[in-house]
């Protein structure tokens, strides 16, 4: 008689794994999808073009969320002269883990004269989450990128709090092969206590980072002009041709409102419709 499968084998067999890889190229003055690969729980759809020459892509998780042991990989290439905006169909939910990490790997390649706006909806973390995410961006010397990631620790409106967990977020941005921006964020153990600290989030439970490259003092001024309209706290600075904004807010709704203002100011164009629903 065949032996019963081990618990670890059963667990692995029920994990969600997904990969989406696609490239976009410029043709006749418009950006068009060139190559698309989908596997597992991830899909990508391309709604109608909303701005002249720019293509919108929407990433969809058919699994309806992620849990410990799940793994998603996203690989996007924007070829020379193309313009692409990527968002997600909904806020991604990362549920509790029984031990293994939930892993997300993002690779973004932007060619000569191309532009990419990476604007996924916020990521919502649940108590006892274990999330490990890496974002790798490779830009041609004359390419541009607008990169935004928001994280909400628990759904405040439903009385949820992330007391314990592990969150590791690693960003690396290279221009012409040279590293120009690198940071890692790690919250481990008693997350609620750490967020309550003044040097971390000052009791806020929603945070975000936005990077614009190239970015200069004009980008900084455009965001600071909205200071009186923000529901939370927003800080922005620029150096060496990069502008970075940091946001903290009391809840996910306030963070989303502030992100809409910041991204609109930095992009100079309307956000994807899914951001405004």
N, C-alpha and C positions, 0 to 999 in steps of 0.2 A: 504494500500500500504506500502511496505517495505521502510524504509527510506534509502536515499542514503548513501553509506559508507563515513565516515569522511575522510578528507584529510590525516590525520595521518595514517589511515588504508590503504589507497591506496598507500601511500609512503612506508609503511612497507612491503606491498605485493610485491613491486617491488625491494626490496633489495636483493643483492646476499649474500647467506649464504652457507658456505662450511666447511666440516670437513674431514680430512684424518687422520687415525690412523693405524699404522702398526708396526709390530715387526720383528726383524731379529735374527736368531739363527745360531750358528755354527754347521755344520754337516760334518763329513768326511773331515775336514780340509778346508771347504769352507763355506762362509756365504750365507745363503739362507733366502728368505722371509718366514715368518711363519704365520702371520695373517695380513690381509689387510681389512680396512673398509674405504669406500668412501661415501660421502654424499654431495649433492648440487653441487657447482661449482668446487670443488677440486678433482683432480685425482692424482695418483702416478703410475709411470711406472718404470720398472727395466730393463735397457739395459743390454747387455752382460757384464760379469765381465771383467774389464779392468786390474786388478792386481790380482795376485794369492791370493785367500782367501778373497778378498774384494768385496763387492757388491755395485753397484751404484744405487741410487734412484733419479728419476726426478719428482718433483712436478709440476703439470700443473693446471693453473687457466683457466677453460673454459669460464669464464665470460669476459676475455680479459682486466681486470683491476678491480680496486675497487673505490668506491665512498662513500660519507657520508652515514652512516647507515649500510654498509656492515660489515659482521663479518666472519672471517676465523679462524679455530682452527686446529693446527697440533700437533699430539701426536706421538712421535717416541720412540720405545724401542729397544735397542741393547742388546741382551742377552749375557751371559757369553762367552767370547772368540771370539765373532763375530766382524767383521769390516765393517763399513758402511760409504759411502760418499753420502751426500744428496745435491742436487742442484735444481735449477728451470729451466724450459724450456726457460724462458726469463726474462728480468728485469720486476719486478712488477711495475705497474703504479697506483698511488693513485691520483685520480682526486679531484676537488674542492668539497666542502660540502656545503649544504644549511643550515647546523646547526648541525646534529648528527655527532659523531665521526665515523671514519672507525676504526675497531678494528681487531687486529691480536694477537692471543694467541699461543705461541709455548711452548711445553713441551718435553724435551729431557731426556731420562733415559738411562744411560749407565752402564751395569752390570760388574761383576768382569772380569778383563782381557780383556775387550772389548774396541773398539776404534771407535769414531765417528768424522767425519769431516762434519760440518754443513756449507755449502758453497753456499748459494743462490746467484743468480745474484743480482746486485744492485737494490735498490728501488728508483724509480723516483717519486718525489713529484711535484704536480702542484700548481699554485697559489690558495689561499684560501682553502688549504688542511686542514683536521683535522684527524690526524692519532695518534692512541694510540696502542702501541705494547708492549707486555710483553714476555720475554724469560726466561723460568725456566729450569735449567739444574741440574739433580741429577746424581752424579757419585759414583760408588763403589770406595773404597780407591785405588785400583790398575788399575782403568780405565783411559782412556785418551780422550781428546776432543780438536778439533781445530774448533773454532767458528769465523765466519766472517760475518759482515753486513756492506754494503756500502749504502750510501744515496746520491742522486743527487737532488739538489734543482733547478728544471727546466732544460729543454733541451736547453743548450746554443746555439747549432748549429741552432736551430729554433727560436732564439730570445726570448725565454721564461724566465721569472724571477718570482721567488716566493716572492712576495712583502709581503703578509700577510698570516697567517695560524697558525696552532698549531701542534706541533710534540712532542710527549712524548714517550720515549723509556726506558724501565725498564728491566735490566738484573739481574738475581740472579743465582749464581752457588754454589752448595753444594756438598761436598765430604763426604761420609759416614754420611749424614744427617746434617753435620756442614756447616754453611755458610762461604764460603771462598772468595767470590767476590760479590759485590753489587754496582750497580751504576744506576743512573737515569739521563737521558738527557731530558731537556725541552726547546723548542724554541717556544715562544708564541708571537702573535701580529706581530710586524714589523720584520719579519724574515730576509729580505734582509739587513736591518740596523744592525741587530745583527751579521749576518755573516760577515759583513764588518769590525767589530771590531777586532783589532789585537789579543785580548785574546780569541776570538772565532774561526774565520777561516781566518782572514786577507784578506777578499774579495774573498776567494775561495768559490765555490758553490757545492763542492763535498767532503764528509767526509766518513771515515770508521773506524771501530774498529775491531781488530783481537785479539782473546784470545787463548793462547795455554796452556794446562795443561795436564801433567807436562811441565813446561817451565823453562829454566835456562839461564845462561850466554852464553852457546853455541848457543841457539836460537837467542839471542840478537846479537851475533857476526855475525851470518849467514845473518841477515837482514841488519846490518850496513855495511857489505861488499859490498852491492849493492847501497850504498848512491849516487854515481855519476850517476847512471842510472835512478834515480827517476825523473819523470816529475813534481811532487809536493813535498810536505814535508812529511817525514816519521820519526816518533820517536818511539822508543821501549825501554822497560825496563823490568826487572824481579824482583820478590820478592816472598818469601815464596812458591817457586815452581810453580809460575805462570808467564808467559810472556804475555805482552799486547803491541800491536802496535797501534798507532794512525796515520791516514793518512788524509791529506787535499790536494785537487788538484783544479786546475782552472776550470775543467769541467769533465764530466762523462768519456770521453775517456781516459783522463790522469789518473783518479782514477782507472779505470779498468786495465790499463797497470801496475800501481804501485802495485795494489792488486795481479795481477798475479805473479809479482816478489816476493812479501812478502810471499804469500801462498806457492809458490814453494819452497822457502828457508825453511819455517817452516815445511812443510809436508815431504819434501825429496822425493816426487814422483810427476808424472805429474798430472795436474788438470783434471777434467772432460772435455770431448771434447766440451761441450757447452760453457765452459769458454774460449775456444780458437778459436771459430768461429768468 
